[in-house]
Amino acid sequence: MEKLIINGPAKLNGSVRVSRAKNAYLPILAGVLLCEEPVTLKNIPELRDINTMKKLLENLGVKITGDNTAMTFDCSKIDHVEATYDLVKTMRASICVLGPLLTRFNEAKVSLPGGCAIGTRPIDIHLSKLEKLGANIQLEAGYVHATTKGLIGTNLVLDFPSVGATENILMAAVLAKGTTKIENCALEPEVTDLANFLNTMGAKITGIGTKTLVVEGVERLTGGEYEAIGDRIEAATYIIAGLMTNSEIKVEGFVPEHLEFVLNKMKAAGAKLEVEDQAVHVYPSKMTSIDVDTAPYPGFPTDVQAQFIALATTIEESSVITENIFENRFMHVPELVRMGADISLKGNAAIVKGGNTLVGAPVMCTDLRASAALVLAGLVAEGETEVQRVYHLDRGYEKLAMKLSNLGADIKRVD
């Protein structure tokens, strides 16, 4: 099994370009199932989750050609509608094929999803709203089996602005008869990107970027070309790497507005950042305490919580990081404590007493973003940090070790 070896402390310099967003491309990959003509997607990141979704699509009968710079998906000859357990078990985003398969073929059978062990993430909102669109849903031996005589548009109000539910229902509504109004939608940029992709392929969606999406159903989607947005979570991770190592770096290839809340929190704590059109320039900074509460977009993203805890360990004052989205998302804390961090947990809050020197140690990845936090800690720790179970990192960070090495970090990947 592969692992990362990091020798710190590091001093970074230079520029790094983030990949296209995994969390944008996963639902877009599900969305190609709606298209009767070939769809070409550009600059798809090479990630475990992306490869899993591609295998799932091929298993359904999708013909995939080209490489990650320009990959074409032909969904004209899909021969069955079952997303099997062996593929779905490793990635929660695979549930997003439910809506497209159901609305185009009037049937879908999708295994209940897996993914990171960061808490329960029920799909009841997905299922209840699909039922209101006209789906008959049965839970059978770990599978969701949905059938319909044809989905019909209606007014829907989400109980919670779930990203996955918004995306699934949005895709189902695209080919439904009539008009669907979806209220209390998730506002994440990845949802907006999916809607823009669908419109490019011939959908009729209005209200994009607002809490209310209105979908006028169409008979079919055509094909076309599309490139997803830059990965805001990857960008935040590199910005934090620059701040933790007190370095000057430039993080490029994303829309800083997508990280506005995070950047404002950093600036309020003393971070010196220069925001450009598609980049953020990070300068050496003397930071003070940071207190954040995770919330749905445009609030502070839960996917940056672990990295912020790592950042807080390098600040002299105490910080409080509160997790309001997932109940088990502090599994990185014991590993950071093993490296010398002073962190205590009280309910859904982590109290970080900064100023302690971190010391390299063997640590174990538990989920995707926790893994990033351990790598960040390894950059500032004295001595060697051995990061095990890096397959978690491979789910969401493309060529992380290479990108950090190009910035000057002493990091390598070994068996």
VEXNUGU-711097 format. One line per field, with one value per residue: residue number from 1; x negated, y, z of N, C-alpha, C in turn. Coordinates in steps of 0.2 Angstrom, whole numbers. Layout:
// residues N
tipa = NUM	... $
n.c1 = X	... $
n.c2 = Y	... $
n.c3 = Z	... $
ca.c1 = X	... $
ca.c2 = Y	... $
ca.c3 = Z	... $
c.c1 = X	... $
c.c2 = Y	... $
c.c3 = Z	... $
This chain:
// residues 415
tipa = 1	2	3	4	5	6	7	8	9	10	11	12	13	14	15	16	17	18	19	20	21	22	23	24	25	26	27	28	29	30	31	32	33	34	35	36	37	38	39	40	41	42	43	44	45	46	47	48	49	50	51	52	53	54	55	56	57	58	59	60	61	62	63	64	65	66	67	68	69	70	71	72	73	74	75	76	77	78	79	80	81	82	83	84	85	86	87	88	89	90	91	92	93	94	95	96	97	98	99	100	101	102	103	104	105	106	107	108	109	110	111	112	113	114	115	116	117	118	119	120	121	122	123	124	125	126	127	128	129	130	131	132	133	134	135	136	137	138	139	140	141	142	143	144	145	146	147	148	149	150	151	152	153	154	155	156	157	158	159	160	161	162	163	164	165	166	167	168	169	170	171	172	173	174	175	176	177	178	179	180	181	182	183	184	185	186	187	188	189	190	191	192	193	194	195	196	197	198	199	200	201	202	203	204	205	206	207	208	209	210	211	212	213	214	215	216	217	218	219	220	221	222	223	224	225	226	227	228	229	230	231	232	233	234	235	236	237	238	239	240	241	242	243	244	245	246	247	248	249	250	251	252	253	254	255	256	257	258	259	260	261	262	263	264	265	266	267	268	269	270	271	272	273	274	275	276	277	278	279	280	281	282	283	284	285	286	287	288	289	290	291	292	293	294	295	296	297	298	299	300	301	302	303	304	305	306	307	308	309	310	311	312	313	314	315	316	317	318	319	320	321	322	323	324	325	326	327	328	329	330	331	332	333	334	335	336	337	338	339	340	341	342	343	344	345	346	347	348	349	350	351	352	353	354	355	356	357	358	359	360	361	362	363	364	365	366	367	368	369	370	371	372	373	374	375	376	377	378	379	380	381	382	383	384	385	386	387	388	389	390	391	392	393	394	395	396	397	398	399	400	401	402	403	404	405	406	407	408	409	410	411	412	413	414	415 $
n.c1 = -4	-3	-11	-13	-28	-34	-46	-49	-52	-43	-47	-38	-37	-32	-20	-4	8	24	35	49	65	68	81	89	88	92	107	110	104	114	124	122	129	142	141	143	135	117	106	93	81	70	53	54	51	39	44	48	62	68	64	71	84	83	82	94	103	98	102	115	117	112	102	85	73	56	45	41	40	49	63	75	92	103	120	129	133	136	139	144	151	145	135	122	118	104	98	104	103	91	92	101	107	112	125	131	134	147	158	156	156	169	178	175	176	187	185	174	161	152	138	138	128	110	95	85	82	89	100	118	127	141	152	165	172	169	177	190	194	192	202	213	212	217	212	211	205	195	187	175	166	154	154	160	175	182	196	207	221	218	211	218	218	218	221	208	201	187	182	170	156	149	135	133	146	152	145	149	163	164	159	167	179	177	180	193	211	219	217	206	203	191	188	178	165	149	135	122	107	104	117	123	114	117	131	128	121	131	140	132	133	145	156	169	167	170	166	154	141	148	160	171	175	181	187	191	197	190	190	179	161	147	130	113	100	90	83	78	79	65	57	63	61	49	41	42	35	22	20	20	9	-1	1	-1	-15	-21	-23	-26	-15	-6	10	19	32	45	61	60	71	79	74	76	81	72	60	62	63	50	43	48	42	29	22	12	18	19	32	35	42	43	36	27	15	4	-4	-18	-12	-6	4	20	31	44	61	73	89	96	106	120	116	118	109	96	87	89	80	68	65	57	44	43	42	30	22	25	18	5	6	3	13	29	41	58	67	81	92	105	112	108	108	97	85	72	62	48	43	37	26	19	16	7	-4	-8	1	13	28	45	60	77	93	99	88	71	58	44	28	16	-1	-10	-24	-23	-27	-35	-27	-20	-5	13	24	41	52	56	54	49	37	30	28	19	8	5	1	-10	-19	-23	-28	-41	-54	-51	-36	-24	-12	1	12	16	25	37	34	32	45	49	39	29	13	7	-5	-15	-12	-14	-27	-33	-31	-41	-41	-47	-42	-37	-30	-28	-29 $
n.c2 = -6	11	26	43	52	65	77	89	106	114	126	135	140	149	145	136	127	123	108	104	104	90	88	95	88	75	75	80	70	60	67	66	55	59	63	61	61	62	68	79	81	91	92	83	78	66	55	44	44	49	39	29	33	33	20	15	21	15	2	3	4	14	22	26	37	44	55	61	75	78	70	59	55	43	40	33	20	13	-1	-6	-3	-3	1	-6	-13	-16	-5	6	6	13	26	40	49	42	40	50	45	40	49	54	41	37	47	47	33	28	19	14	6	7	4	7	20	22	29	41	39	49	51	49	51	53	48	52	64	64	53	56	67	63	54	63	68	58	45	28	20	8	-1	-13	-26	-18	-10	4	4	11	16	22	29	40	55	69	86	97	107	108	108	108	99	102	111	101	96	85	80	91	91	78	79	90	85	74	82	88	81	78	80	95	109	111	117	120	123	130	126	120	131	129	131	121	115	125	124	112	115	124	116	107	116	119	108	108	109	118	128	140	153	150	149	154	152	146	135	134	122	119	106	96	87	80	79	85	84	90	101	103	111	109	120	127	118	123	118	112	123	130	122	123	137	137	129	138	148	141	138	149	156	163	161	157	153	146	146	145	151	164	170	159	155	165	167	159	165	178	175	171	183	191	185	189	185	188	191	192	195	189	189	175	169	168	176	172	178	179	178	185	177	178	171	160	158	147	142	128	128	127	132	150	149	144	131	113	105	111	112	102	106	119	117	111	122	131	125	131	144	156	159	153	144	140	128	124	111	109	101	87	73	65	71	73	65	66	73	65	60	72	76	66	71	81	92	102	99	99	91	96	91	96	104	109	113	122	124	134	136	126	116	105	88	76	61	44	44	41	41	45	49	59	74	75	68	78	87	81	80	94	97	89	96	107	101	96	85	69	64	51	48	37	26	33	32	38	51	51	51	64	73	78	73	77	76	79	92	99	96	103	116	116	108	94	80	64	50	33	15 $
n.c3 = 0	-4	2	9	12	21	24	35	43	29	16	5	-12	-27	-40	-41	-50	-49	-51	-61	-54	-44	-37	-45	-57	-55	-53	-66	-74	-71	-77	-91	-95	-98	-111	-128	-138	-142	-129	-125	-112	-105	-98	-87	-70	-65	-54	-41	-38	-49	-59	-54	-56	-70	-73	-68	-78	-90	-87	-88	-101	-108	-120	-119	-125	-130	-120	-103	-106	-116	-116	-123	-121	-126	-125	-131	-133	-121	-111	-99	-83	-70	-56	-49	-33	-31	-37	-33	-19	-14	-16	-13	-22	-33	-32	-39	-52	-52	-54	-68	-75	-71	-76	-90	-94	-88	-77	-64	-55	-41	-31	-13	-7	-4	3	11	28	37	44	45	30	24	10	10	6	-8	-12	-8	-15	-28	-29	-28	-40	-48	-46	-42	-29	-22	-9	-10	-4	-1	-12	-22	-30	-43	-52	-66	-75	-82	-78	-70	-70	-55	-40	-29	-12	-4	11	17	11	2	-7	-15	-17	-23	-35	-40	-41	-50	-62	-64	-67	-79	-90	-87	-89	-92	-80	-67	-51	-40	-23	-10	-14	-15	-15	-19	-29	-38	-40	-48	-58	-64	-68	-78	-87	-91	-97	-108	-115	-119	-110	-101	-89	-77	-65	-60	-48	-38	-24	-29	-42	-58	-69	-85	-93	-106	-122	-125	-123	-131	-138	-135	-129	-114	-100	-83	-68	-58	-44	-29	-16	-17	-20	-8	0	-4	-2	12	14	10	20	32	31	31	18	2	-11	-26	-30	-43	-56	-53	-47	-36	-30	-26	-15	-6	8	15	12	17	31	33	30	40	51	49	38	24	8	-9	-20	-36	-53	-57	-47	-32	-22	-10	4	16	33	49	59	69	81	74	72	67	59	52	37	25	8	5	16	28	21	25	19	21	34	41	36	41	54	55	51	62	72	70	74	87	96	103	95	88	80	73	69	59	50	47	58	62	58	64	64	61	71	82	76	73	86	90	83	91	92	101	105	109	110	111	110	95	92	90	100	98	104	99	94	98	94	80	78	67	63	61	53	50	36	36	30	15	16	29	27	19	29	37	28	27	40	41	33	41	52	63	57	50	43	41	30	30	20	9	-2	1	-1	-15	-19	-21	-23	-36	-41	-29	-21	-31	-35	-23	-21	-32	-27	-18	-7	3	-1	-5	-14	-9	-10 $
ca.c1 = 0	-7	-10	-17	-34	-35	-51	-47	-47	-44	-46	-35	-37	-30	-13	-1	14	29	38	56	68	71	88	93	88	96	114	110	104	120	129	122	134	148	140	144	129	110	104	86	79	63	49	57	46	37	45	52	69	69	63	76	90	82	83	101	106	97	106	122	117	109	95	81	67	52	42	44	40	55	66	81	97	109	125	135	134	137	142	147	151	143	129	121	115	97	96	107	101	85	93	108	110	115	133	133	136	154	162	155	159	176	181	174	178	192	183	167	160	146	136	137	121	105	90	81	85	89	107	124	130	147	155	173	174	169	182	197	195	193	209	218	212	221	208	213	199	195	180	175	160	149	155	166	178	187	200	212	224	216	211	222	216	223	218	205	198	182	182	163	153	144	132	134	153	153	143	152	169	163	158	174	184	175	184	200	216	221	213	204	201	187	186	173	160	142	132	115	105	105	124	123	110	122	136	125	119	137	142	128	135	152	161	172	167	169	165	147	137	153	163	176	173	187	185	196	195	189	191	172	155	142	123	109	93	91	77	81	76	59	59	62	58	41	38	42	30	15	19	19	2	-5	1	-4	-22	-23	-27	-23	-14	-1	14	22	36	52	65	60	78	82	71	77	82	66	55	64	61	43	41	50	37	23	19	11	20	21	36	35	48	44	31	26	8	3	-10	-19	-7	-6	11	22	36	49	67	78	94	97	113	121	114	111	106	90	88	87	74	62	65	51	38	43	40	22	20	26	12	-1	7	2	19	34	47	64	69	88	94	113	115	108	107	91	80	66	57	41	40	32	19	15	14	1	-9	-9	7	17	35	50	67	83	98	97	83	64	55	37	24	10	-8	-14	-28	-21	-33	-33	-25	-16	2	17	29	48	57	53	52	44	30	27	26	13	2	3	-2	-17	-23	-26	-31	-49	-56	-47	-29	-22	-5	3	19	17	30	42	32	33	52	51	33	25	6	5	-12	-19	-11	-17	-35	-34	-31	-47	-40	-50	-37	-37	-25	-32	-26 $
ca.c2 = 0	17	31	49	53	72	80	96	110	116	133	135	146	147	145	130	127	118	104	105	102	84	89	97	84	69	75	81	63	57	70	64	49	62	65	55	62	62	74	79	84	93	92	79	76	59	54	38	44	50	33	24	35	31	12	14	23	10	-4	4	3	21	21	32	37	50	55	66	82	78	63	59	50	41	36	31	13	11	-7	-8	3	-5	3	-11	-12	-16	1	12	6	17	33	42	53	38	40	55	42	38	54	53	35	36	51	45	26	26	14	14	2	10	2	12	23	22	35	43	37	55	52	47	56	50	50	52	70	62	49	58	72	59	51	68	69	53	39	23	18	2	-2	-20	-29	-13	-6	9	2	17	15	28	29	46	60	75	92	99	111	105	112	103	100	105	112	96	97	79	80	96	89	73	81	94	81	71	86	91	77	77	84	101	113	109	122	117	128	129	123	121	136	128	133	115	115	130	122	107	118	127	110	104	121	119	102	109	110	124	129	147	154	147	152	156	146	143	133	132	118	117	99	95	80	76	83	84	84	96	101	107	111	111	125	125	115	128	115	111	129	132	118	126	143	136	127	144	152	137	137	156	156	166	156	159	148	148	141	144	158	166	172	153	154	172	167	157	171	183	173	171	190	194	183	192	183	193	188	197	191	191	186	168	167	171	177	171	181	177	182	183	176	177	166	159	154	146	137	126	129	126	138	153	149	141	124	108	102	115	112	99	110	125	114	111	129	133	123	135	150	156	160	147	144	136	126	120	107	108	97	80	72	61	74	75	59	68	76	61	60	78	76	62	75	87	97	103	100	95	91	97	91	97	109	108	119	121	129	134	137	120	113	99	84	71	54	40	45	37	45	42	52	63	80	73	67	84	91	78	82	101	96	86	102	111	97	94	78	65	62	46	48	31	25	39	31	43	57	50	52	71	78	76	74	82	76	82	99	102	96	108	122	116	103	88	75	59	44	27	9 $
ca.c3 = 0	-5	8	8	16	21	28	37	40	22	14	-2	-17	-34	-41	-42	-53	-46	-56	-62	-48	-43	-35	-51	-63	-53	-56	-73	-77	-71	-82	-98	-96	-101	-118	-133	-143	-138	-125	-123	-106	-105	-92	-81	-66	-64	-47	-39	-38	-56	-62	-52	-60	-77	-73	-68	-84	-94	-85	-90	-108	-111	-123	-118	-129	-128	-113	-98	-108	-120	-116	-126	-119	-130	-121	-136	-133	-114	-111	-93	-79	-63	-54	-44	-27	-31	-39	-29	-12	-13	-18	-12	-28	-38	-31	-44	-58	-51	-57	-75	-77	-71	-81	-97	-96	-84	-72	-62	-49	-39	-24	-8	-8	2	3	17	35	41	47	40	25	21	4	10	2	-15	-14	-7	-20	-34	-28	-29	-48	-51	-46	-38	-26	-18	-6	-11	-3	-2	-18	-23	-37	-45	-59	-67	-81	-84	-72	-71	-66	-49	-36	-23	-7	-1	18	18	5	1	-14	-19	-18	-28	-41	-43	-43	-55	-68	-66	-69	-85	-95	-85	-93	-88	-76	-60	-47	-34	-19	-5	-17	-13	-19	-20	-36	-41	-42	-53	-64	-67	-71	-84	-91	-93	-102	-114	-118	-122	-105	-100	-82	-75	-58	-58	-43	-33	-20	-33	-49	-62	-75	-90	-96	-113	-124	-126	-123	-137	-135	-134	-125	-107	-95	-76	-64	-54	-38	-24	-10	-18	-20	-1	4	-6	1	19	14	10	26	37	30	31	12	-4	-17	-30	-32	-49	-60	-50	-46	-29	-27	-24	-8	-3	15	18	11	22	37	33	31	47	56	48	32	18	2	-15	-24	-43	-56	-57	-43	-25	-21	-3	7	23	37	56	60	76	82	69	74	61	60	45	35	18	4	4	22	28	19	29	16	23	41	43	34	45	61	54	51	69	76	69	77	94	100	103	89	89	74	75	63	59	44	48	65	63	54	68	64	60	77	86	72	74	93	90	80	95	92	108	102	113	107	115	106	88	92	91	103	96	107	95	96	99	88	78	76	62	66	57	54	46	33	38	25	10	19	35	24	17	35	39	24	29	46	39	30	46	57	63	55	45	44	36	29	27	17	4	-7	3	-4	-22	-21	-22	-25	-42	-41	-23	-19	-36	-35	-17	-22	-37	-23	-14	-1	3	-1	-10	-13	-10	-8 $
c.c1 = -4	-6	-14	-22	-35	-41	-50	-52	-48	-44	-44	-36	-35	-22	-10	6	18	32	45	59	71	79	92	94	92	103	114	109	110	125	128	127	141	147	140	138	123	109	97	85	72	59	52	51	45	38	49	59	72	69	68	83	89	84	90	105	104	101	113	123	115	102	91	74	63	48	44	44	46	58	73	86	102	114	131	137	134	141	145	147	150	136	127	117	108	94	98	105	95	86	100	111	113	122	135	135	144	158	162	158	166	180	181	177	184	191	175	167	153	144	136	130	117	101	87	85	86	96	112	126	136	149	162	175	174	175	189	199	196	200	214	218	215	217	212	207	199	188	180	167	154	149	161	169	183	190	205	215	222	217	215	220	221	218	215	201	193	182	175	160	147	141	134	142	155	151	147	159	169	163	164	179	183	179	191	205	218	216	212	201	197	185	182	168	153	139	124	113	105	112	125	120	114	127	134	124	126	140	138	130	142	158	163	172	166	168	158	143	142	156	168	174	180	185	191	194	195	189	184	167	150	135	120	103	94	85	79	77	69	61	58	59	51	38	37	36	23	14	17	12	-2	-5	-2	-12	-25	-27	-23	-22	-8	3	19	27	43	55	64	67	81	79	72	77	76	61	56	62	53	40	42	45	30	19	18	12	21	25	37	42	49	38	31	18	8	-4	-11	-15	-8	2	13	28	42	55	72	83	96	105	114	118	120	108	99	91	86	81	68	61	58	44	37	41	32	19	20	20	6	0	6	8	24	39	52	66	75	90	102	116	114	105	100	85	74	61	50	38	35	26	15	12	7	-5	-11	-4	10	24	39	56	72	89	96	92	76	61	47	33	17	4	-13	-18	-25	-28	-30	-31	-21	-9	6	23	36	53	53	50	48	37	27	24	19	7	0	-1	-9	-21	-26	-29	-38	-50	-51	-40	-27	-15	-2	11	21	22	36	40	33	40	53	45	29	18	4	-2	-17	-18	-14	-25	-37	-35	-37	-46	-44	-45	-37	-32	-29	-27	-28 $
c.c2 = 6	22	37	50	61	73	87	99	112	124	133	141	144	148	137	131	121	114	107	102	95	84	92	92	77	69	76	74	59	60	68	58	52	63	60	56	63	69	73	84	85	94	89	77	69	57	47	38	45	43	28	26	33	24	11	16	17	3	-3	4	10	19	27	31	44	49	60	73	83	71	64	53	49	37	34	24	10	5	-10	-2	2	-3	-1	-9	-12	-9	7	12	11	24	35	46	49	38	45	52	40	43	54	47	35	41	50	38	24	21	15	10	4	7	8	14	22	29	35	41	44	56	50	53	53	52	51	58	68	58	52	63	69	56	57	70	63	46	34	20	13	1	-10	-22	-24	-9	-1	7	7	15	21	26	36	51	66	81	94	104	107	109	107	105	103	106	108	97	91	79	85	94	83	75	85	90	77	75	89	87	76	82	90	105	111	115	119	123	126	125	124	126	135	129	127	113	119	128	116	110	121	122	108	109	120	113	102	109	117	126	137	147	151	152	155	150	143	141	131	128	117	111	100	88	76	82	81	83	90	95	105	106	113	117	122	122	120	125	114	117	131	128	121	133	142	133	133	148	148	138	144	158	161	162	159	153	150	143	140	151	159	168	165	152	161	171	164	162	176	181	173	178	193	191	185	190	188	190	194	193	194	188	179	165	170	170	177	174	179	182	180	183	176	172	166	155	153	141	135	127	128	133	143	153	145	133	118	104	105	115	108	103	116	123	114	118	132	131	127	142	150	156	153	149	139	134	122	117	106	104	90	78	68	64	77	70	60	71	72	60	66	79	72	66	81	92	97	104	96	96	92	97	91	102	107	114	118	126	128	135	132	118	106	95	78	64	50	42	42	41	41	44	57	70	80	72	73	88	88	79	89	101	94	92	106	107	96	87	75	63	57	46	41	31	31	38	36	49	57	51	59	76	75	78	79	82	80	90	102	102	101	115	122	111	97	83	70	53	38	21	7 $
c.c3 = 0	1	6	13	16	26	29	42	33	22	7	-6	-24	-35	-42	-45	-51	-52	-56	-56	-48	-42	-40	-56	-61	-55	-63	-77	-77	-76	-89	-100	-99	-108	-123	-138	-139	-135	-123	-117	-106	-98	-86	-77	-65	-56	-46	-40	-45	-60	-60	-55	-67	-78	-73	-74	-89	-93	-87	-97	-112	-114	-122	-122	-127	-122	-109	-101	-112	-120	-118	-123	-123	-126	-125	-136	-125	-114	-105	-88	-71	-62	-48	-38	-27	-33	-35	-22	-10	-14	-18	-18	-33	-37	-36	-51	-58	-55	-65	-78	-77	-76	-88	-99	-92	-78	-70	-55	-47	-32	-19	-8	-2	1	9	23	39	44	42	36	21	14	4	6	-5	-17	-13	-12	-27	-34	-30	-37	-51	-51	-41	-35	-21	-15	-6	-10	-4	-8	-18	-30	-38	-52	-60	-74	-85	-79	-75	-67	-60	-45	-30	-19	-4	7	21	12	3	-6	-18	-21	-23	-35	-44	-45	-49	-62	-69	-69	-76	-91	-93	-89	-89	-85	-69	-57	-41	-29	-13	-8	-14	-17	-20	-28	-40	-44	-48	-59	-68	-71	-78	-89	-95	-98	-108	-118	-121	-116	-104	-92	-81	-67	-55	-54	-38	-29	-23	-40	-52	-68	-79	-94	-104	-115	-124	-125	-128	-134	-135	-131	-119	-103	-88	-73	-60	-47	-32	-18	-11	-17	-12	2	2	-3	8	19	14	17	32	37	30	24	7	-10	-20	-32	-37	-52	-57	-49	-38	-26	-24	-17	-4	5	18	18	16	29	38	34	38	52	54	42	27	12	-3	-19	-31	-46	-56	-52	-36	-24	-13	-1	14	28	45	58	67	75	76	72	69	63	53	43	28	14	4	11	22	26	23	26	17	30	44	42	39	52	60	54	58	73	75	72	84	98	99	98	91	82	75	68	64	54	45	55	67	59	58	68	63	66	81	82	73	81	93	87	85	96	99	105	107	109	112	111	99	87	93	94	102	100	103	98	98	93	86	76	72	65	60	58	49	43	35	33	20	13	25	32	22	23	38	35	26	35	45	36	35	52	57	61	50	47	38	36	26	24	13	-1	-5	-1	-12	-24	-23	-24	-30	-41	-35	-22	-25	-36	-29	-18	-27	-33	-19	-8	-3	4	-6	-8	-14	-8	-1 $
